[in-house]
Amino acid sequence: MTFFNNLSEVIQNMRHFLKKVCLCLLAICAASPAPAKEPVLEGIVSDVFSGDTVAVTIPSGEKIKIHLYGIDSPKKEKRDAQTGMLKRPGQLFGEEAFQALKGKLQNQKVKVEIIGNEGRSEKQMGIIRLDKRNIGLEMVREGLAWAHQSRSKGILATEYGKAEEQARGERRGLWKQDNPQPPWEFIKLWKMKEALLIGSLQPGKRYESPSAAAAA
């Protein structure tokens, strides 16, 4: 009987011990902070700069420049704000993408899920939603932007990829071209061209663009 009494006491002590362990674990879990959610801003789209970049004015009056997360649109031409001189030519469908995004978002109240900064710039990357619509995803579906795989992750990357594949198959927007150039490649080549030409420019002479300088 003594053996069984001792065994019963051991089992009871183990139960008490396990109960205390469980209570401690529950207390630790309760004290642990919940996973941080991405900050969400609300505001009015006050400016549209291109097919993938806008400015959102929040209630405090601050303007925040937002690059639509996960996409890259064809580049529209870039001109000097003061002189109007051409600084960089645009790509096919760059203007169409700009006008489409402007039509969707200009002066609209939106929600922006901030994902982070775009490289070293002050621009924020964010998912812009208008009436629960993911506007960046719409631009990809309409063939007015590329799905930029290096700028999106997880489920969204899959959604953007499928949207681009569908737009390609249906030859929408920029996919009407046989071999469209990705905007990130366009920018890279343009910067290389500028760097090569900078040593050949004649002092005091004005050029419309590096291509004009090359022809001089």
C-alpha positions in Angstrom: 0.0 0.0 0.0 2.9 2.3 0.8 4.2 2.0 -2.7 0.8 2.9 -4.2 0.4 5.8 -1.8 3.8 7.2 -2.8 3.0 6.7 -6.5 -0.3 8.6 -6.1 1.5 11.4 -4.3 4.1 11.7 -7.1 1.4 11.8 -9.7 -0.5 14.5 -7.8 2.7 16.6 -7.4 3.4 16.2 -11.2 -0.1 17.4 -11.9 0.4 20.5 -9.8 3.7 21.2 -11.4 2.3 20.9 -14.9 -0.6 23.1 -14.0 1.9 25.8 -12.8 3.9 25.4 -16.0 0.8 25.9 -18.1 -0.3 29.0 -16.1 3.2 30.5 -16.6 3.1 29.9 -20.3 -0.3 31.5 -20.6 0.9 34.5 -18.7 3.9 34.8 -21.0 1.7 34.6 -24.1 -0.7 37.2 -22.7 2.2 39.6 -21.9 3.8 39.2 -25.4 3.0 42.0 -27.8 0.8 41.1 -30.8 2.5 41.0 -34.2 2.9 44.5 -35.5 0.5 45.5 -38.2 1.4 47.7 -41.1 0.4 51.3 -40.4 -2.7 52.4 -42.4 -3.2 56.0 -43.5 -6.3 57.7 -44.8 -6.2 60.8 -47.0 -7.0 62.4 -50.3 -4.9 61.8 -53.4 -3.8 65.4 -54.1 -1.3 64.7 -56.9 -0.6 61.9 -59.4 3.0 61.9 -60.8 3.1 58.8 -62.9 1.4 55.5 -63.5 2.7 54.2 -60.1 3.4 57.2 -57.9 1.0 59.6 -56.1 0.9 62.1 -53.2 -1.7 61.6 -50.4 -2.6 64.5 -48.2 -3.5 63.2 -44.7 -5.8 65.1 -42.2 -2.8 66.8 -40.6 -2.1 68.5 -44.0 1.1 66.6 -44.6 1.7 65.3 -48.1 3.1 61.8 -48.4 4.6 60.5 -51.6 3.5 56.9 -52.2 4.8 54.4 -54.8 2.2 51.7 -55.3 3.5 48.6 -53.8 4.5 45.7 -56.1 4.2 47.5 -59.4 6.3 49.5 -61.9 4.6 51.4 -64.7 6.1 52.4 -68.0 7.9 55.7 -67.6 6.4 58.9 -69.0 8.6 61.6 -70.3 10.3 63.8 -67.7 10.7 67.6 -68.2 12.3 70.3 -66.2 9.6 72.0 -64.1 10.9 75.5 -64.7 12.2 75.4 -68.3 10.0 72.7 -69.7 13.1 71.1 -71.4 13.0 67.4 -71.9 15.1 65.6 -69.3 14.2 62.0 -70.2 12.0 60.6 -73.0 9.1 58.4 -72.0 8.2 54.8 -72.8 5.2 53.6 -74.8 2.1 53.5 -72.6 3.8 55.7 -70.0 1.4 58.5 -70.6 -1.6 56.1 -70.8 -0.6 54.6 -67.4 -0.3 58.1 -65.9 -3.7 59.2 -67.2 -5.4 55.9 -66.1 -4.1 56.2 -62.5 -5.0 59.9 -62.4 -8.6 59.0 -63.5 -8.8 56.4 -60.8 -7.3 58.3 -57.9 -7.2 62.1 -58.3 -9.0 63.8 -55.4 -10.3 60.4 -54.1 -10.3 59.5 -50.5 -8.1 56.4 -50.0 -6.6 54.1 -47.5 -2.9 53.3 -47.7 -1.2 50.4 -46.1 2.4 51.5 -45.7 4.9 48.7 -46.4 8.1 50.7 -46.1 10.5 53.1 -47.9 11.4 52.8 -51.5 15.2 52.3 -51.4 17.0 55.5 -50.3 14.3 57.9 -51.4 11.7 59.6 -49.2 8.9 57.9 -51.1 6.9 55.3 -49.1 5.7 52.0 -50.7 2.1 51.3 -50.0 -1.0 49.4 -51.0 -3.6 52.0 -52.0 -7.2 50.9 -51.6 -10.2 52.7 -52.9 -13.5 51.2 -51.8 -11.5 48.0 -50.9 -10.1 47.8 -54.5 -6.3 47.3 -54.7 -5.5 50.0 -57.3 -2.0 48.7 -58.0 -3.4 45.2 -58.8 -5.9 46.9 -61.1 -3.1 48.6 -63.0 -1.3 45.3 -63.5 -4.6 43.6 -64.7 -5.2 46.4 -67.2 -1.7 46.0 -68.7 -0.6 49.5 -67.4 2.1 48.3 -65.0 4.5 45.4 -64.5 4.3 43.2 -61.5 7.7 44.0 -59.9 8.6 40.7 -58.2 11.5 42.2 -56.2 9.1 44.7 -54.6 6.3 42.3 -53.5 6.2 39.2 -51.3 3.9 36.3 -50.3 0.3 36.1 -51.5 0.4 39.5 -53.0 3.3 38.6 -55.2 1.3 35.6 -56.5 -1.7 37.8 -57.2 0.3 40.4 -59.0 2.1 37.7 -61.0 -1.2 36.1 -62.1 -2.7 39.5 -63.0 0.4 40.2 -65.2 0.2 36.8 -66.8 -3.5 37.3 -67.7 -2.8 40.8 -69.1 0.0 39.4 -71.2 -2.2 36.6 -72.5 -5.0 39.0 -73.5 -2.5 41.6 -74.9 -3.8 44.4 -72.8 -2.1 47.8 -72.6 1.7 47.6 -72.8 1.4 43.9 -73.7 0.2 44.9 -77.2 3.9 45.3 -77.9 5.8 42.2 -78.9 8.8 42.8 -76.6 8.1 45.6 -74.1 11.1 46.9 -72.1 10.7 46.7 -68.3 10.8 50.2 -66.8 13.7 49.3 -64.5 15.8 48.3 -67.5 14.8 51.5 -69.3 15.9 53.7 -66.4 19.2 51.7 -66.0 20.1 52.1 -69.7 19.1 55.8 -69.7 21.4 56.5 -66.8 24.3 54.6 -68.5 23.7 56.7 -71.6 23.8 59.9 -69.7 27.0 58.9 -68.0 28.6 58.1 -71.3 27.6 61.4 -72.8 28.4 63.7 -70.0 32.1 63.9 -71.1 31.1 64.8 -74.7 28.8 67.8 -74.0 30.0 71.1 -75.2 30.2 73.8 -72.5 27.5 76.5 -72.9 25.5 74.5 -75.4 21.9 73.5 -74.5 20.7 70.0 -75.4 17.1 68.8 -75.3 18.2 65.3 -74.2 21.2 62.9 -74.2 19.9 61.6 -77.6 20.1 65.1 -79.0 23.6 65.5 -77.6 24.6 62.3 -79.2 23.4 63.5 -82.6 25.3 66.8 -82.2 
